Structures are given as structure tokens and as C-alpha cells.
């Protein structure tokens, strides 16, 4: 099997901070190594910095062994049993709970074990002699600034200090002075340091996401730079859950997810469940009713490649069972009528099951995405609120931190407002109240709002349309919200050039057409079909919830209109809306 990415190139590797989730990155490295992907340099934060050091040392076996045998007490001065009970949500004693509270009140949990682990595992000479460059991120409390440390350019005796400095999870871990200075986790300011490799002029970059807690910088990706993202399709759990069983599974997830990206494999999950014995799966097959056999025959003969079962033996046995069923039913002609009857009677049940499964998957994805989107600005607000109270920082620094706090509060408020609007639109299908509305006036107002709060000096903001012929019957508030989101989206992805808001009324066809055109980075061809789905983002490194365009589609559908991108426009992106000038009283069914 040949990788779909170019193995002749040298790649930069970005390793995100995420504590206990870090085993996933070593699994990814194993797959990259097997595929002969050449890594030229690594940028890592927190656990990404530690794993980057292990990768530079080149000892995969040692790295795997470390994560397979990891424990809470190897990282923190805690009792393994108590921590296991906490993460399993078991009842713990008052004394144990008091001990945990004492840790927090004392400035955080002692991580002397982590310091000892780094001292044991890290070989400074191997790192500095490695053919790979290694850049790690931390935050200097003394200097109140982010540090991007090139481990090949510092004194060897400082390497372990800076690896530890990058890992001080604020405010959970107790920080201590290292070579006379105080540091906190680099994730507080830059948890996904792709900007480092871009600044070093890397043109091909692989990012391994684990969705840890931290701030993701807004990064502009150059047009000549290619980004490959490896990310889990399931939650990896807590950043503090250093459970060896979970780490072993994370290793496998990282490996198989990377294989999926490298070789362009179909499907989402490729994991082996080693918890069950062969006899378990055999018993599951032999004890199935005829109803279930009919279900398996109907469903899995077409959809087996997307099965989410996690045991290859189970899949093999299932195939054998299906062959037997087909042979009996269609070769010998026995029980054909029973099969048809069962298939017909189960059809509604299968449909209901599929819908329930889809609903559950959507709910899980929604909760996971919302948790991440809410946690990220809250983490920034909490961290910089703490820092801004420091009397040693200058007024310029306080103003900069205040701006970061304001931006994250604004982002959080906007996201919650969008959610409220989505909930209101999803909850009913009643006709929206319509009033005579002048489009030109509405367009001018929304464009002025963008220029007032988000104006960029190198962008020309333009409104085009016949203001003498601009009266339509619509819901003014929701129509205004559509324009606001489209303009904000265009402004987010455009650094220079123009943003043009235009409209045209066609009385003959009883239609109004509105478009927002920009000269920004554009939308990749493979993402244009699903850009209007919930939580869809074309760039993970530009802030945003991925709800704005989804909300636009909901509103446009309720107004019996259509919204789409214009694939013929290649100088940026163009969104086009068409809707009736006078909307019928009964809205049509929403369309994709």
C-alpha cells in the first residue's frame, strides 16, 4: 500500500498540548515512521514538547513503553487508586477529598515525579545531535511573554528544565523556579504552535491534534503551504487521566488515524478491542435469532466497510455467518419466504434504529464540539484574568491582556447568541413575521457595523445595488442577521483587497439576489459541499464556532430561499442568496 502523500518531501510536525492524551501522538509517530515519512522539525507545546523530545531521540520502543506503563503517580504526587476512583466517578473518602483540596490550596499538585521521569527518559545529547529540529513553547511569568525555545540552540543542561517548563499546566500543577525563573504551560498562549514552523518557512506540515485545553492562535496559512491534520474521531478524555489502559488505546487510535490519513483509507475508526476472547464473539453469533440474521443480511452486506465494531475477529466471523445465511436462503431456497417477511416487518424498526443512532452521534458530536468551543475562550479568560492582576506587568501588557479577554468574551457571547437563535429556529416551523424592508438601508447599516468593530485598513468595503428599487417583504431582523454573519465571515478570512455586498431585485421572477464577495483565502473545493453544516470550519486556527453559516442556512430555508457558494469565483469566496421578494405564508421544508 502506497501513501497518498509525497514521501520524498521533508515535513514539519506540530504536536499539540493535551496532558494524558499525549499517547495518541506516539501512535501517530509510529505510523509516520512505518510509512517512511521524513520529519525535518517539530514544534510542540506541553506534552507535545515532551513527545517531540522522544521523537528526536528516535527510540520508538522506549516511547511506547513509557506511555503503555504510565500512571498518575508517575506524573503527580498522588495516590493512583484515588485518582482512578475520581475518573471512574466512584465515591472517594473525605480524607482523600481533603488531600486533593489541600493540593489545590497549596498552589497546585506537586509534579516531582514528572521531573524525575523527564530526568530518566530524556537524553540531551541525542536531542542536540538529532537530524530533527525541536522547538518547544512555554510562557515566562517573569518576562510576561511567550517563549519559543530552539532546544539545539540552548545549553544542554537547560533542555530538561525547558521541557518541564512547557508542561506546567496552569493552575493545576505546582510551579517551581527553574534556573531562577518561573514558567507556566505554553498552552496558555499557544497550544497548537503551527506558527513556529510557518515562520521557519516549512511548506509541508503535519499537525497531530488531541484537543487539549489551551489557546489556539489565529494563524494565516500561506498559499504555498500544505497542512495535513491528524485528529481523533472520538474523545480522548481528560488531560489528567493518566490511566495505562486508556494510554494503550490512545496509542492505537493515533496509529490507525494516521494510517487513515496517510493512505486515504475509508471509514473513521479502525481499532481492535482486546478485552474480549474469541469465544465471546462466537457465542454472540451462534445465539442470534432469525430476526437478527435478517437484519445483518440486509444491513452489513452493503455497509460492512463502515462498521464500527472494534474486533477484527468479530468481523471475520460475521462474514462467515453471512455467507452461510446467503447460501441457505438463496442457494438452497430454504426459508426464502421467512427472510422476505422478516425483512419487511423489520424495515420500520431498522429505520428507527438508524435515526436513533444518527441522533445519538449528532448529540455526542454537538456536546464534544461545544465543550471544546466554550472551554477554549474560558481558559483564556481565566488565565489572563489571573495574569492581569500581577503588579509587575506594564500598562501596555495589561491592555494587551485585556484585549485578549474582551475578544474571548465577545466570541463566547456571539456563540451563545447563535445557539439561542438556532434553538428557536429548530423548535418550530411557524411562518416568520414579514414587514416591508429596504435592503439598501439594511446593507449599509451592517457594513458600517463591520467597519466600526472589525475594520482592516487594507480592505475596501463596498455596497452595490439599486437603492431606488430595494423594497422587499421579509423578516427584517433575520435578514439583517444573515448579512451580519456573511460579512463577519468574509472579514475573518480576508486580509487585503475588498469585501463587496451587492443585491439585485428581479421583479419578473419575483426574486431578490444578494451576494457577499471577498478577496480572501477562499474555500477549498472539498469543503464547499458541507460548509453550511454545524461546527464546520475551513481553518482550525482562525477563531470561530462554525455555527454562523449553519444559522444562515436555517434562516434562508425558513424564508423559502437558497444559499450557496459560487464555485466559478476563484479570487476568494462568494456566497449567493436568492429568495422570493414576497415570501409565502407557509415556509417550505428546509433543504440542504
Residue pairs with C-beta under 8 A, 6 or more apart in sequence:
1 263
2 263
3 35
3 37
3 262
3 263
4 262
4 263
4 264
5 37
5 228
5 261
5 262
6 204
7 35
7 36
7 37
7 38
9 38
9 204
10 38
10 39
10 40
10 204
11 37
11 38
11 39
11 40
11 202
11 204
11 205
11 206
11 228
12 39
12 40
12 41
12 42
12 43
12 197
12 200
12 202
12 204
12 205
12 206
13 32
13 39
13 41
13 42
13 43
13 52
13 55
13 205
13 206
13 208
14 42
14 43
14 44
14 48
14 192
14 193
14 194
14 197
14 205
14 206
14 207
14 208
15 25
15 42
15 43
15 44
15 45
15 47
15 48
15 49
15 51
15 52
15 208
16 44
16 45
16 48
16 191
16 192
16 207
16 208
16 209
16 210
16 211
16 212
16 214
17 44
17 45
17 46
17 47
17 48
17 49
17 166
17 185
17 186
17 187
17 191
17 212
17 214
18 46
18 47
18 48
18 210
18 211
18 212
18 213
18 236
18 239
19 46
19 47
19 169
19 212
19 238
19 239
19 240
19 242
20 47
20 70
20 237
20 238
20 239
20 240
20 241
20 242
20 243
20 246
20 247
21 47
21 210
21 211
21 212
21 236
21 237
21 239
21 250
22 47
22 48
22 50
22 51
22 67
22 210
22 250
23 67
23 70
23 246
23 247
23 248
23 250
23 251
23 254
24 208
24 210
24 232
24 236
24 250
24 251
24 253
24 254
24 257
25 47
25 48
25 51
25 208
25 210
25 254
26 51
26 54
26 60
26 63
26 64
26 67
26 251
26 254
27 250
27 251
27 252
27 253
27 254
27 255
27 256
27 257
27 258
28 208
28 230
28 254
28 255
28 257
28 258
29 51
29 55
29 60
29 63
29 254
30 60
30 64
30 251
30 254
30 255
30 258
31 254
31 255
31 256
31 258
31 259
31 262
32 39
32 206
32 258
32 262
33 60
35 262
35 263
37 206
37 262
39 55
39 132
40 131
40 132
40 133
40 202
41 132
41 133
41 134
41 135
41 197
41 200
41 202
42 52
42 55
42 56
42 132
42 133
42 134
42 135
43 52
43 135
43 136
43 137
43 193
43 194
43 196
43 197
44 50
44 51
44 52
44 134
44 135
44 136
44 137
44 166
44 193
45 136
45 137
45 166
45 185
45 186
45 187
45 190
45 191
45 192
45 193
45 214
46 166
46 167
46 169
46 185
46 186
46 187
46 191
46 212
46 214
47 167
47 212
48 193
48 208
49 136
49 137
49 138
49 162
49 163
49 166
49 167
49 186
50 118
50 163
50 166
50 167
51 63
52 134
52 136
53 122
53 127
53 134
53 151
53 159
53 163
54 62
54 63
54 66
54 121
55 63
55 132
56 126
56 127
56 130
56 132
56 134
56 151
57 122
57 123
57 126
57 127
57 130
58 126
58 130
62 121
64 251
66 117
66 121
67 247
67 248
67 250
67 251
68 244
68 247
68 248
68 251
69 244
70 242
70 244
70 247
71 80
71 242
71 243
71 244
72 78
72 79
72 80
72 83
72 84
72 240
72 242
72 243
73 79
73 80
73 113
74 113
74 114
74 117
74 242
75 111
75 113
75 114
75 117
75 242
76 83
76 109
76 110
76 111
76 113
76 114
76 173
77 109
77 110
77 111
77 112
77 113
78 103
78 109
79 96
79 99
82 92
82 96
82 99
82 100
83 240
83 242
84 243
85 91
85 92
85 96
86 92
86 100
87 237
87 238
87 240
87 241
87 243
103 109
103 110
103 174
106 174
107 174
107 175
108 171
108 172
108 173
108 174
108 175
109 172
109 173
109 174
110 174
111 164
111 167
111 168
111 173
111 174
114 164
114 167
115 164
118 160
118 163
118 164
119 160
122 159
122 160
122 163
124 156
124 157
124 159
124 160
125 156
127 134
127 151
127 152
127 159
128 151
128 152
128 156
128 159
133 150
133 152
133 200
134 150
134 151
134 152
135 148
135 149
135 150
135 151
135 193
135 196
135 197
135 200
136 148
136 149
136 151
136 162
136 163
136 166
136 186
137 146
137 147
137 148
137 149
137 166
137 186
137 187
137 189
137 190
137 193
137 196
138 146
138 147
138 149
138 162
138 165
138 166
138 168
138 183
138 184
138 185
138 186
139 145
139 146
139 147
139 183
139 184
139 185
139 186
139 188
139 189
140 146
140 147
140 181
140 182
140 183
141 175
141 181
141 182
141 183
141 184
141 387
141 390
142 181
142 182
144 387
144 390
144 392
144 393
144 397
146 186
146 189
146 190
147 183
147 186
148 193
148 196
149 162
151 159
151 162
154 162
158 179
161 178
161 179
162 178
164 178
165 178
165 183
166 183
166 185
166 186
167 173
167 185
168 175
168 183
168 184
168 185
169 185
169 187
169 239
170 184
170 185
170 188
170 383
170 386
171 386
172 240
173 185
175 182
175 183
175 184
185 214
186 193
187 212
187 213
187 214
187 215
188 214
188 215
188 379
188 383
189 215
189 217
190 214
190 215
190 217
191 212
191 213
191 214
191 215
191 216
192 207
192 209
192 214
192 216
192 217
192 540
192 541
193 217
194 205
194 207
194 219
194 221
194 227
194 541
195 217
195 219
197 205
198 205
198 219
198 221
198 222
198 225
202 225
203 224
203 225
203 226
204 225
204 226
204 228
205 225
205 226
205 227
205 228
206 228
206 229
206 230
207 227
207 228
207 229
207 230
208 230
208 231
208 254
208 258
209 229
209 230
209 231
209 232
209 540
210 231
210 232
210 236
211 231
211 232
211 236
211 372
212 239
213 239
213 375
213 376
213 379
214 376
214 379
215 376
215 379
215 380
215 383
216 376
216 540
216 541
216 543
217 541
218 541
218 542
218 543
219 541
219 542
220 495
220 521
221 227
221 521
221 539
221 541
223 521
228 261
229 261
229 540
230 254
230 257
230 258
230 261
231 257
232 253
232 254
232 257
233 257
233 268
233 269
234 253
234 269
235 368
236 246
236 250
236 253
237 246
249 271
252 271
252 272
253 271
256 269
256 270
256 271
257 270
259 265
259 270
260 267
260 268
260 270
266 305
266 306
267 305
267 306
268 306
268 308
269 308
269 310
271 310
272 310
272 311
272 312
273 310
273 311
276 311
278 313
281 311
281 313
281 314
281 317
282 317
284 314
285 317
285 318
285 321
288 296
288 321
290 335
290 338
290 342
291 342
291 346
293 321
293 325
294 339
294 342
294 343
294 346
295 346
295 350
296 318
296 321
296 322
296 325
297 322
297 325
297 326
297 329
297 339
298 343
298 346
298 350
299 350
300 307
300 318
300 322
301 322
304 315
304 318
304 319
307 315
309 315
309 318
328 334
328 335
329 335
329 336
329 339
330 336
365 535
366 534
366 535
369 534
369 535
369 546
370 419
373 415
373 535
373 545
373 546
374 412
374 415
377 408
377 409
377 411
377 412
378 408
378 412
380 404
380 405
380 408
381 405
381 408
381 409
381 412
384 401
384 404
384 405
385 405
387 393
387 401
388 398
388 401
388 402
388 405
393 401
407 543
411 543
411 544
411 545
414 545
415 545
415 547
418 545
418 547
418 548
418 551
419 547
421 481
421 551
422 547
422 550
422 551
422 554
425 551
425 554
425 555
425 558
426 554
429 558
429 587
431 585
431 586
431 587
432 475
432 478
432 558
432 559
432 583
432 587
433 475
434 473
434 474
434 475
434 582
434 583
435 473
435 474
435 475
435 476
436 471
436 472
436 473
437 471
437 472
437 473
437 474
437 476
437 479
438 467
438 470
438 471
439 465
439 470
439 471
439 472
439 503
439 505
439 512
439 514
440 463
440 465
440 467
440 470
440 503
441 470
442 476
442 479
442 480
442 483
443 463
443 465
443 483
443 501
443 503
444 463
445 480
446 480
446 483
446 484
446 487
446 501
447 461
447 463
447 487
447 501
449 484
450 461
450 487
450 488
450 491
450 499
451 461
454 488
454 491
455 461
456 491
456 494
456 495
456 496
458 495
458 496
458 497
459 491
459 494
459 495
459 496
459 497
459 498
459 499
460 497
460 498
460 499
461 498
461 499
462 498
462 499
462 500
462 501
463 500
463 501
463 502
464 500
464 501
464 502
464 503
465 502
465 503
465 504
466 504
466 505
469 505
470 503
470 505
472 505
472 512
472 581
472 582
473 581
473 582
473 583
474 559
474 579
474 583
475 559
478 555
478 558
478 559
479 555
479 559
481 551
481 552
481 555
482 552
482 555
482 556
482 577
483 501
483 514
483 516
485 548
485 549
485 551
485 552
486 501
486 516
486 552
486 575
487 499
487 501
487 516
488 548
489 516
489 548
489 549
489 575
490 499
490 516
490 517
490 518
490 520
490 573
490 575
491 499
491 518
492 542
492 544
493 518
493 520
493 521
493 522
493 538
493 539
493 542
493 572
493 573
494 518
494 519
494 520
494 521
494 572
495 520
496 519
497 518
497 519
497 520
497 571
497 572
498 517
498 518
498 519
499 516
499 517
499 518
499 519
500 515
500 516
500 517
500 518
501 514
501 515
501 516
502 514
502 515
502 517
503 512
503 513
503 514
503 515
504 512
504 513
505 511
505 512
505 581
506 512
506 513
507 581
510 580
510 581
510 582
511 578
511 579
511 580
511 581
512 578
512 579
512 580
512 581
513 576
513 577
513 578
514 576
514 577
514 578
515 566
515 574
515 575
515 576
515 577
516 574
516 575
517 569
517 572
517 573
517 574
518 572
518 573
518 574
519 571
519 572
520 572
520 573
521 538
521 539
521 572
522 570
522 571
522 572
522 573
523 531
523 538
523 565
523 573
524 538
525 567
527 536
527 538
528 565
528 567
530 536
531 538
531 549
531 565
532 549
532 550
532 552
532 553
532 563
532 592
533 550
534 546
534 547
534 550
535 545
535 546
535 547
535 550
536 546
536 549
536 550
537 544
537 546
552 563
553 563
553 590
554 590
556 562
556 563
556 577
556 579
557 587
557 588
557 590
557 591
558 587
558 590
559 579
559 580
559 583
559 587
560 579
560 580
560 583
560 584
560 587
560 588
561 577
561 578
561 579
561 580
562 577
562 578
562 579
562 591
563 575
563 576
563 577
564 575
564 576
565 573
565 574
565 575
565 576
566 574
566 575
566 576
